Amino acid sequence: MAQSIADRRDQEFVLHEMLNAADLASHERFREFNKKTMDMVLTEARNLAVKELLPVSKEGDETGCVLENGKVAIPPCFHRAYKLFCEGEWVAMCDDPEFGGQGMPRILSMAAGELFTGANCAFLMYPGLTHGAGKLVEEFGTEDQKKKYLENLYTGKWAGTMCLTEPEAGSDVGNLTTIAKRNEDGTFSITGSKIFISGGDQDLTENIIHPVLARIEGAPAGTKGISLFLVPKYRVNEDGTIGEPNDVTCTGLEEKMGIHGNATASLAFGSKGNCIGELLGAENKGMKAMFVMMNEARLGVGLQGFGFASASYVNAVNYAKERIQGTDLTKIFDKDPKPVAIINHPDVKRQLLHMKAYVDGMRSLMYFTALCFDKVLTAADETDKETWQGLIELLIPVVKGYITDRAFEVCTQGVQVFGGYGFISEYPQEQLLRDCKITSIYEGTNGIQAMDLLGRKLGLKKGKPFMDLLTRMNQTIAAAKEIPELADMAVRVETAVNKLGETAMHMGMTAMSEKVLDAFAVAHPFLDVTGDVVMAWLELWRAVTAQPKIGSAKKKDAAFYQGQVTTAKYFIQWVLPATLGKMEALKGNIPAIMEMPEDAFPA
């Protein structure tokens, strides 16, 4: 069976026909990235993903990571892939070439990232977190820190992590106990433990730079007293060479449900009293700094979930076209009915279309959000810049929360299409399902994303980003109404958009009333309906882009464009009515959750 990772034609459709990404080349910052260059970059990314990353995904899952004598060994098959990944300068795709980046638009890096995550997410987490650590240095580091760390991180020579979580301080970061003690030379002695650190130790790189949250002795309690420190595994000499070990010890590796190829480590800092860290940014401003990395991480986690879903969907389509089983229902009473590919069976086609609707919508949402980052960099004025930045802030919890929830459902259906074969490790579907689950948990569980949407993003700048989003939705609706074939869908989406506005207002008012707990009890359902309406808007946008091209397109492209319209029709006619019902329920409040006595649950 052919094994793939993403629908290349659909990638091109979203990039070049729906979002017109190559228009970014009209700006000085991205002048080198015209359509030809973008396509070339994607071809190279696909080659690396298909030829190098995908083939070692299963082996990496089966081999896993090993901790022996205080040293961690990751799957040996990852080493060649990492070398090629770094040689291709893929670690810092969007960043300054002066420090080892490629300077490409975020939307192009998103498309390449889809290929990499769909091929081998456990592997990609090593360079992914490295980039995040580098971004912290670029944003908050001194000139000396940038000189010491940045190029080494952005080229992948050194790796980076993200050290927040502690045994008694998971999502409640303010309860951390890691301590930083001032030293006379301006450095700090770090003492504490961190858990669940992805890529926390490995044998890929000669050094690992840990951004560590800690509290300086005497600092205020809670998040107000947290600072951020750079703590290398090995100290860095003045000339940039590797020095002595820095008293950072891997004390264990987690036995996980999935992503076995990534070393999820427990780390002890300063267990021998000899761990040195450098303050990164201002004292007591660590959480503000870390949110730069966390926002990037949340976008990356959404991409991971989407990558799993995209790969599972493409595998399911390929399998359904090749797997011959059962008779066409319309010919079941023929004298000698021939077996057909299972894609001909109505229920299988329903599952595939359901998967397609979500995968297509996820791709549009991921790429659109990435384009917003590029629009911030190319904005004509501050007002325009603030508009695009507001959309980013609003959409991040939707990207991370909604996409990862739906991605796991898509992967579940990907197993179902394969039937019994989907449940065994001979085929990739069960690994994709296992690996996908973590995406709804880390970088802030999806319940936290929902609280962020309701508690912070909905009312951001007096609700302007939310209103800007509704305005964009209504612009697409107006365009669809001008196309006779799409007019009915446009009206249905318009009804949902108006209902979302009403629901958001109700949720916001409830959250500011004495019923605040009732509001946050259904924050996650509110995130779900917001995501549904966003998806309906994007599906309609796809249809608006495709419908005028059907009549003049070649046979293969005509089928592709018709598929866009049909997929939008399915989502809008089948998924959206349930969303309307959920919004009506939310507007009526659901007090039963908070009314439920704790003692009524089993002891």
N, C-alpha and C positions, 0 to 999 in steps of 0.2 A: 504494500500500500504506500502511495506517495505520502510523505510527511512534510508538512509545510508549516508556516508560522503566521502569515498574513496575506490578505488579498491585495496584491500589488495594484490591480486596476482600481480598486476602491481607494487605496492610498493616493494614487494619482488624481482621482476624481476630486477628493476633498482638498488636496493641496492646490491643484491648478484650475479646477472648474468651479468649485464651491467657494473657496477662500482666496483664490488668486494670489497665492503666496509669492509668486515671482515678481509681483508689483513692488515688493520690498526692495528690489534691485534699483529702483528709481531714487532711493535714498543713498547718500554717500556711505553710510555705515555698512550697507549690505550690497554695494554696487557689483561685487563679484558673483553674487548668487542669483543669476538669472535662471530661467527654467532649465536650460541645458545643464548648468552646473548642479542644480538641485537634483536632477534625475541621475546625474553621474554619481553624486554622493550617495544617493539611495541605492544605486546598483552596487557600489562598493560595500555599503553596510549590509545589504542582503547577501552578498557573496561571503562576507566574514561570518554572518549569522548562520547561514545554511551550511557552509563548508567546515567551519571551525567550532562554533559555539554549540549548535544543535547536536552534532555527533557525540559530544562529551557530556551532554545533559544527563542521560540515563546512567552512564558510568559514574559520573559525579554523585548522583543520587544513591547509587548502590555502594560506592566506596565510602562516602562520607568523610568526616574529619576525625582526626585522631590526636589525642593529647597523651604524650609519653614523656616522662622525665622533664616536665615543665615546658615542653615544646609542642606546638601544634603543627600538624601536617595536614594540608588540605588535599583534595583529590589530585594526584600527580598529573592527570590528564588536563587539568586547568592551566598548567604552567605555559604550555605552548600557546594556548588561546590568549592568555594574558599578555604574553610577549607581543603577539601580533596586534592585539587590541591597543597596546601602548604605542607600538610603532606606527599605527594608523592615526594616532593623535585623537582617539575617540573619547578620552577621559574628559577633556574640557572642550567640547564641541563649540560652545557659544562664547568662549572666553578669549581674552586678549592673546594674540599670537606671540606677544613678547614673553609670555609666561608658559608657552606650550599649548595654547588653545588654537582653535580653527576660526573663531570669529563668525560662525554661521548663525543665521536666524534661529530663534528658539523653535519655531514651528518645524523647521527642517530637522533639528535635533530630536524633536518629538517623534517624527516619522522614523528616523533611524533607531531611536530608543525602543519603539514598538517592536522592531525586528529583533533587537538584542534581547529584550525581556522575554519575548515569545519563544526565543530559541533556548535561553538558558538564564533564568532569573537568578538562581543561586550564585552563579558566576558573576553576573553583572552587579550584584550588590557590593562586591569589593571595589571596583572603580567608581560606582555610584556614590558610595559614602565618602570615598576619597575626594571626589569633586565637591561634595557638600562641605567637608572640612576646609578645603581650599578656598571656597567661597567665603567662609568665616574669616580666614586670614586676609583675603583681599578686601573685605568690607571693613573689618575692625582692627586689623593688624598695623603695627608700626612699620616704618620703612625697613627697619632691621629685620622684623619678623617676616615681612614679605620677601625680602632678599634671601632669608634663611630657608623658608618653607615653601613658598608658593609654586615656583617652577618644579620643584621636586614632587609636589602633590599633583599639579596639573598634567605632568608628563607620566604620572604613574610610577615614577622611580620609588617614591615612598607612598604608603597608603594612609588613609585616615578613617576615623570612626566617629561615633556620636555617643558620648557617655552621659546619659541622664539618669537612667533607671537604677534604683537601689531596692534591696529586699523589702524595706518598709516604706518606700517612696516610689510608687509606680507612676500612675497618672498624676498623683498629688506630689509634684516635684518639690513643692515648698517644704516638705518634711525631710528632705535629704539630710544626711549626717556627715558627708564628706567634708573635711576641714582643710582650710589653707592657712598655714602659719607663715607670717612674714619673715623673710631672711634679710640680713643686712645688705646684701648686694642687689636687692630689689626683686629677687625671685621669691617663690613661695614653696614651702614644704607641704606636700599633699598627702593626706591620710584618709583612706576610706575604701569602700567597695562598691562596684557597679555590677549589675547583672543584665542579661539579655543583650549583650553588646554584639551586634552583627559585625562579622569580620574582626572581632576583638583581638584575635591573634591568628597568625598564619605564616607560611614560609614562602609567600610570593615575592615579598619586597624586603629590602634590607632594613627598613625602619617603618614604624607605624606612629602617626601623630594623633594623639587622642585629645579632642576638645572635651574637657571635663567640667561639669558644673560642681561647684563647691562653695562653702560659706567661709569667708575670712573670719578669723577669730574676732569676736566682738561685733560682728555685723548683725543687723536686725533679723528677727525671725521671719519665716515665710519666704515667699518669692522675692520680696523687696531686698533681701540680704544675700542674694545669690550672685556669684561672680563666675566668669568663664575663664578657664585656663587651658593653655596648650601644654600637654604632657607627652613628650616623646617616649617611645619604648626604649630607645637608646639616646643618650644625650648627644647633642650636636656641637661639635667643636667650633671655635671662632672661624676657622677656615672652611666650614661647611662639611667636614668629614664626620664620620660616625665615631662617637666616643663610647664611654662605658655604659653598661646597663643602668637604667633609671629606676630600678626597684618597682617595676610594673610586672605583676605576675598573673598568669592565667591560672586560676584555681579550679576551673572545670569547664566542660562543654555541655550544653543542653542536648538531651536526646529529644528530638523534635518529630512532629507529625510530618513535616515536609521540609523543603529547602535544605536537604541534608548536606549539600555541597558547600554551604556557607557555615563558617565557624561561629556559632552563637555562644559567646564566652562570658564567664564570670571573671572579673578582673579585680585584683587587690592592688591598691596604690599605697606605697609607703609602709608595707608590712614590716620592713626592716628599718624604717625611719629615714629612708634615703631617697625619696621620690621628689624631684624638683619640677615645678611648673612655672610657666610665664603667664602673667595676667594678659588676657586678650580683651581689649576694649576697656571700658571704665569699670571701676569697682561697683559692685551691687547692681550692675546692669546686665548680668549674665543672661537672664531670661529674654530680655529684649534682643540681645545679640543672637541667642540660640534660635529665636523664632525665624530668623533669616534662613537658618539651615532647616528648621522644622517645616517651613512653608515649602521649601524646595523638596524636602523629603516627602511631604504629603502629596505634592504633585507627582513625585516619582512613584509613590505607592499606588496612586491611581493608575499610573502607567503600567505598573507591574500587574495589577489586577486585570487591566485591559489586555495586556500582552498574553496572559494566560487564557483569557476568554477568546481572543482572536485566534490563537493557535488551536484551541479546542474546537472552535467552530470550523476552521478550515480542515482539520483532520476529520471531523464528522461528515462534512460535505464529501470529501474524497472517499471516505469509507462507504457512505450511502450510495455513491455512484458505482462503486465496484462490487459491493456485497450483493450477490444474487441469492434471493430467498423469497419464497412465496409467489403467489400468482396475482396478476392485475385483477382487482375486484370486479372490474367490468367484464372480465373474461373467465370468471371462475367456473361457469357452467359449460364452457367450451369442451369439446370432446378430448382434446389434448392440450390443455393450457400450459404455456411455457412460463417458467419462473422469471422474475424480473428483478432488477436492482431495487433495493429497499427504498430508494428515494421516490419511487412511484407509489408507495403506500401513503395514504392520506395523513396518518398520524405522524409518520416520520417526516413528511414534508412540513407539517405544522411545526414540529420541533425545530427543524432547520430554519424555517422562516422566523420563528420566535428568537432563535439565537442570532440570526442575521440582523433583525431589527435592533437588538441591543448592541451588538458589536458595531454596526454601522453608526448608531447614535453615539456610542462611546468614542469612536474614532473622531467624529465631528466635534464632540465636546472637548476632547483632549487637544486636538489641533487648534480649535478656536481659542481655547484658554492660552495655549502657547503663543498664538498670534497676538493676543492681548499684550504679552510681554514685549513682543517686537514693536507693537504700536506705541507702547510707553517710550521706547528708545527712539522712535522716529516721529513722535508727536510734534505738531506744528507750534503748539504753545502749552502753557501750564494747564489751562482748562481741559484741553484735549488729553493731556497726559494724566490728569487726575481722573478723568472719565474711564480711561482704559485701566488704570490702576485699581479703581473702585470695582470694576468688573472682575478683575483677578481676585481681589479679596473676597468678593461675594461667592465666586465660583469654586474657590479652593476646597471648602468643606463638601461641596456637591461632587467635585471630581474625586476627592479621596473617599468620601462616605458612600455616596450613591453608586459610583462605578464599581467599587470593590464588592459591595453587596450583590449587585446584579452580575458581576463577573463570576462569582462563586456559583450562582444559579445557572449561568451559561455553561460553566464547566460540569455541573451536575448533569445537565441535559446532554453534554458532550459524551459523558459516560453512557447515558441511556441509549443514545443512538447506536452505540457499538454493542448494546446488549451485554451478554455475558463476557464478551471480549473486552469491554470497557472496564471491567472490574479486575482484570489481571494485568500484570506488569509487562506482558509482551507488547502491549500497545501503550502509547503515551498518555492516554486520557486520565488514568488514575493518578499519575504523578502530577499532572496539571491541576487536578482537583485538590490534592493534598497540599501542593505548594501554594495554591491560591488562597487557602483559608487564612493564612497569617495576615493578608493584606487588609482585612477588616478590623484587625486587632492593633497592629503596631502603628507608631507615629500618632498616637491618640486614637482610641477605639472609635468606631463609628457613632457610638452614643455621644462621645465628646465632640465629634464633628457636628452632630445635630445640635448640641447645646451651643456651639460656637455660631452656627448659622442663625439660630433663634435669638441668642443672648447678645451677640456682638454684630454680626454681619447684616442682619435685617435692618437694624436701625443706624447703620454706619452712615455718617454724614447726613443725618436726618432722613435716611432712606433713599438718598439719591442713587447709589449703585443699583438698588433693587428696581427703582423706577426706570433707570437707564436700560436695564435688562428687559423690562416689560415693553419699553419703547422699541427696542430692536425686534422683539417678538412680533409686535404689531406691524412693523415695517414688512416683515416676511409675510404676514397674513394678508396685508394689502396687496402685495405682489401676487400672491396665490389667487386672490379673488379675481384678478385680471385674466387668469387662465381658466377657461371653462371646465376643463377636466379636473381642476383642483379646487373649484369653488366650494364644494360640499366639505372637503377636508378643512379648508380655511375657516369655515364657520365653526366647525367642531373645535378646532384649536383655539379660535377666538373665545369661545365659551369657556374653555379650560383656563386660558390666560386671565380672563376677567375673574374667574372663580379663585384662581391663585392669589390675585391681588386682594380679594375680599378675605380670603383665609389668612393671608399674611398679616393683614391689619388686625384681624381678630386675635391671632396668636400673639402679636406684639402687645396688644392692649391687655390680654389675659396675663401675660408675663409680667406686666407692671401693676397687677392688681393683687388682691389678697388670695387669688387663685393661682399664684405663681407656680406652685408645685404641680398643679394640674396641667399647666402649660408645658412645663419641662418634662412631664411624664410622657407627653406625646410629641416631644421634639423630634424623635427619630421618624415617626410617621409623617411629620411635616417635612423632614428632609426628603423622604421618599416621594411625596406628591410633588415637591418642588423639582426633584430630578425627573419625574415622569413628564411634567409639563415642559421642562427644558428639552427633553428628548423628543417630545412631540413637535416642538418648534424646529429642532434641527432636522427631523425627518421631513417636515414640510419644506424647509429650506432646500433640502436635497431634491425633493420633488420639483420645486420651482426651478432648480438648476437643470434638471434632467428632462422634464416634460417637453420643452420646446425643441429638443434635439432628437427626439425619437423618430420623427418622420424623415429626416434627412441623413440619419446615421446608417453606417454599414450594418449588416445583419447582426454581427456579434455585439457591436456597440448598441444597436437598437435594443437588443435583449437586456443588456446591462442597464440602460437608461429606463426601460420599462420596469426592470426589477427595482429601481429606486422608487418609482411611483407606487408600485404594488406593496413594497415594504412599508412605505409611509402610510398607505391605506390600511394595512394590517394593524400597525401600531395605533393609529388614530381611531380606528373603528373597534378594536378589541381591548387594548390596554387602557386607553383614555377614559372610557365610561366608568371603569372601576375606580380610576383616580378621582373622577368627579364625585363618586359616592364617598370616598375617603375624605375628601375636602369638606363635604357636607357634614360628615360625622365630626370632623375636627371643629367646625364652626359651632356645633352643638355642645362642645365640651365632652370629655370622657372622664368623669370623676371617679369611676369604679377603681381605677388604678390606685389612687391615693387613699381611697376608702377601705381598701383591702387590709384587714388587720394582719400584722406580721405573724401573729400566732396561728393564723388560719392556714399558713403554709406548713408542710410537714416538718415535724421536729427532727 
